[in-house]
Every structure is written in C-alpha cells, then in structure tokens.
C-alpha cells in the first residue's frame, strides 16, 4: 500500500506541474505522508481499509472538509500547516483533493520539523484552548462526531474474525456500545444527557498530539477528523493531569473551564 500511495502521489503531482524526483515517506499509519522532493510539498494519501471497515462516505468528502477547515483557520491567522499554494496551478476555490489511481490525495506545504524539540504534551494541551476559541467561529458545515463512524463496523469485524478477540471482550464491547450509541451518535441524543455541554467545531483527533514543532514555531495539523462535538472530545484519553493543564490555560485566558465541568457530570446509565 505504501509504494502504491507514493507512486500515485508522485504521478498526480507531476501532472499538476510539480517536480518530483526523490519522494520520501515521512509517516505511515492511517495515511501515507510523502515529501515530494525537491518540491516543498507533502502529499497525504489515506489508506484503504479492509472490507467491513471502509469509510461510510467517500474519502474525498472527508478530505474536503479538512481542506476547508484548515484554509479558513489559516485565513484567521491560526498557526496551521496549510494546503500548498503550488497545487493546483490555477487558483481554485475551494482547494480540492486530487484523485489518482483510485486514491484521493491532498497536498500540503512542507514544513521543517525541529528535531531538537522535546515533546511537551502539557504545553500543547494548554494551547488547545486557543484552537477551540478559533474553531468556535468556523462557519462551515461539519458532521456530528465523525470519529465514531467506524465503531459499529469494527465490532462486526472483530466478531467475524475468529480469534481476533476473545468473545467475552467482544460481548462486553457490544454491551457498552449499546449504552453509548444512542448518546454519542446524534447531537440530540447527546444533548438530552448532557444539556449543559458546549458543542462546537473541534479538531476531532487528539490535537495536543498533532501540534508539530517546526523550526519556525508550532503548527496545528491533521484535521481529517474535524467534527461537530463537545470540546472534551479533544481531551479524551489524556487523563486528569492533561485535563488540568487545559483548565488552567482556559482560566488564565478567561475561557470557561469545559473539562472541569465534564468531569463532574454523571453519565446516565453507567457501564459495567
């Protein structure tokens, strides 16, 4: 998959007029990220998921939302890794993904990572308050809690593949999802349980892990899961210490302490 993605990205870039002689893979996971050297452009190609785990919507729609969100943030002066101005050759509004060999590709400005920088997740989490303050004004349309889109399919796949997980674990996951699904998969269901929660556009994919420290300063990246949801979604899984870092930054900035409020909310129904 990686080689196919690199070839598709290089081919698409050359068709668009970019010089690509030495593409270099920067990262592979859910996407293949390629520096199209010597051009100062990075291509991101989402991986094709196995049957049963495919996206419920075409990749191009998800990518278009990301491009729209990032382009808008850049216009507001927010430090983000922006779409490259080198693709396409003629200005197009909005910037769109490019299809090549059955893959949908987005092109971004190459930034030089500061290799000497140490990870600072407390500092990055504190800065999420600034990102949320900006995202609150995003005027575009976003889907509700899009990162949850694969849970149902994932459970079906886990049960269909013998030995992948123990049956008791699959049964427990299904039981918990039965409780959570009506609360989390619609805004109405969520707000009926958490009526005082603040819902707005959020990054959607652990933003404190997606703050790239470049030689020119920190830049937000990876908005593929930008979504409409509670602000606390961007803090999920980070534990009380990082939530406290967010709260302290919010208090210093005069922003409501969303995370502290969330921790005090009882979850109706509970889990066992």
N, C-alpha and C positions, 0 to 999 in steps of 0.2 A: 504493500500500500504506500509506503514512504517513497519508493522510487517512482511509482506511478504519479504521485502527487507532485513530486519535484519536476518531473518531465512535463506534466500538464501546466504547472505554474510558469515554467521557463518558456514553453511554447506560446502560451497566452500572452506573456509579457513581450516576447519578440514580435508577435503580431501587432501589438499596440505600440511598437516603435522603441521599446527599451532594449538596451544592450545587455545581454546575459551570456557570459562566457564561463562563469565559475559559481554556479548556485551552491549555497552551503546551508544545510539543515541546522537551524538554531534550536528546534524543540519539536518533540513528537509526543503526543498523548491523544487527546480527543481531536486535535488538529495537527497537521504538519505545517510548521512555520519555516519558511525558506528565505534567506537573504539572497536576492537575485544579483549577486556581484557581477560586475562592478557598479551596477546601478544602485543608488541609495534607496532601494525599495525592498520591502518584505512582503511576501505573499503568504496568506493563511488559507489552508485547504482543509475543511472539515473531513474527518474520517467517515467512511461508510460503515455504519453499524450493522451487526448481524441481523438476519431476519427475526422479527419479533421485537427488536429494539430500535427500529428505524424511527426517524422523527415523524410526528403526526402531521407535519406541514413541510413543504419543500424547504431545503436549506437556504435557498435564495431569499425567502421571506425573512427568516431569522437574521441573515446577514444584512439585509436591507435595513432592518430595524437598528442593528448595531451601527451601521454607517450613518444613519440619520441621527442617532443619539450623539455619537462622537463628533460629527460635524457641527451639531448645534452647540455642544459643550465647548468646542474649540472657538466658535464664534463668540461665546460668552467670556473667553479668556481663561477657561479652566485648563490646567496643565494635563493634556491628554496626548497619547500617541495618535496623531491624526492620519486620516487617509492620505495617501500620496497625491500631490498635485500633478504628478507626472502621468497619471492614468485617469481617464483617457486623454488622448492628445487634444481633443476638442473639449472645452468645458461643457459638462452635462450636469443638470440639476434635476434630481439629486444624483450623487455618485452611486453607481450600481455595481453589484457583483458581476464577475465575468465568468462565463461558462466555457469549459474546455474539456474534451474527452469525458463527458458525463459528470464532471466535477464543477462545483461552484467555488469561485476564488475571489477573495478580496485582497486589495493591495494597500500597503501602509508605508508611511515614512520610516526609513531605517533610523534607529537611534542607537547611540553607542552606550552600552551599559558600563557603569562604573564598577570595574572588577574588584576594587579595593573596599567597596562599601559592605558593611556588615548588615545582615537582616535586622530590622527594627520593627517588629510587629506591633509593639506598643505605640510607637510613634506613628506608624501607618494607620492603626486603628483610630487613633485620636484625629487623624486627618480625614477620616471618613465623614465626620460631621460636616466638613466643608463641602465634600462631594454631595452629600444629601441635601444641603442647603441649595446647591445649584440645581440638582436634579428635580427638586420640588417644582421648579418653574418650567420643566420641559413640556412643550405644547403638543408634542406628537402623540400618536395612539400606541399604546402598549398592551399586550395581553396580560391576563391575570396570572401571576405566579407560574410563569412558563418553565422554571427549572423542575417543577414537579411532573412534567409531561410524560416522563418515562417510567414512573414508579409502577403503574399497573402492568405495563408490558414487561418490565423487569421481573416482577413477581411471577408472571405467567411463564417466562423463560426459565426462571430458577426452578419452577416445579416441573417443567417439561424435560429438563436435562437431568437424568438420574445421577446421583452422587455429587452434583454441584454444591448443594447444601443439604444438611440434614433436614428431614421432613419436619421435625419439631420446630426448627428455626423458620422454615417457610410458613408453617401454620401460625407461629407467633407473629411474623411479619404481616401476614394477611389479616389477622385479628386486629392488629394495631392500625393497619391502613384502613380497615373498615370503620374504625372510630374517627380517624383523622381525615379521610377522604371528603366527607360532606362539609367539614370545617375549612379545609385548605384549598379545595379545587374551585371554589367560587367566592367572589367578593361578598355576596350576600350571606353565604354560609359563614364566612369568617367574621363579618361584622356582627352577625347575630350572637356570636360567642364572645367577641372582643369589641364591643361597641365603642370604647374609648381609644382604641388603637389608631394611630395615624397611618393612613395608606397614601402612598405616593410612588412615583417612579424611583426605582432603586437599581443598583448595579447588578444584583442578582447572583454574583458568583464570587463571594468572599473578597471584596475589594482590597482589604489590607494585604492580601497575598498577590494582588495584581497592581501594586504600585511599583513601577520599575524605577530603580535608581540609576539615572543616566549621568554622564559627565556634566550635563547641563542642568541637573536637578531632577526631582521625582516627577514621574508622569503616570497617570492612570491609564490602564489598558484592559483589554479583554472584556468588552461589553456585550458579548454574544448572548448572554442571558439577561440583559436589561429587561426589566419587567415591572408591572404594577403590583405592589405588595406592601406589607408592613416594613418599616425601616429595620426592625430587628432581624429580618431575614438576612441582611448583610452581616450580622454578627453571629449567626447561628453556628454552633460548634466550637466557638473560640474560648468558652469558659468565662468564669466570673472576673478574672483579672483583666482580660482584654475588654470585657464589657464595662468594667470600671474605668478603663482608660478612655473609652468613648464618652462615658457620662461626665468625667472630669473635663474633657475638652468641650463638651456641649455646655456645661455650666459656665466655663470660662468665656465662651462665645455668646452666652445669653440665649442658648437654644434649649428647648425642652428636653429633659433627660428621658428619652424614649426607652432606653434599655432598662433603666431602673424601674420604670413603670411596668414593663413587660415581665420582669422577674417576679413582681408582686401579684401578677394575675393568676388566679387558679384556673386550670384547664378543666372545663366542664366534661365530665365523663371519666377522665383519667385513663390510665393504661395499666395493665397488669402483666 
